[in-house]
Amino acid sequence: MPFYQYRCLNCKKRFEIFLSYSDYGQKPVTCPHCASQQVQRRIGRIRLAHSDESRLENLPDPSGLEGLENDPRALGQMMRKMSRETGEDLGVEFNEVVDRLESGQSPEDIEKAMPDLGDESGGIGSGDDF
């Protein structure tokens, strides 16, 4: 859908407007807040699609992962980078764990503070043991 983002140079408010492709550049845009035509087009955020191959190329080299268990900050940074490369939202728990790692908290301390982590039935190993 051709929605366009603008900022009013008069009242400084941001707004979004729908214009057909044929109307864009032809029809004057007016601020819905103050009716000024002194507006500036804003370019919103864009999302780039990456192929699976390019995502794999951007992941860390496995040989560089050695020693991460002793460096929570580096482990958190690597996990955040991998999350961005996959383009998946891994949820609130994942983000909290990564934030804690990046602040220097050890994986063991995180596991103690978040006992239900990774297991919907009430904790790691609370189900059938194999």
Buried (B, 14 or more C-beta within 10 A) or exposed (E): EEEBBBBBEEEEBEBEBEBEEEBEEEEEBBBEEEEBEEBEEEEEEEEEEBEEEEBEEEEBEEEEEEEBEEEBEBBBBBBBBBBEBBEEEBEEEBBBBBEBBBEEBBBEEBBEEBEEBEEEEEBEEEEEEE
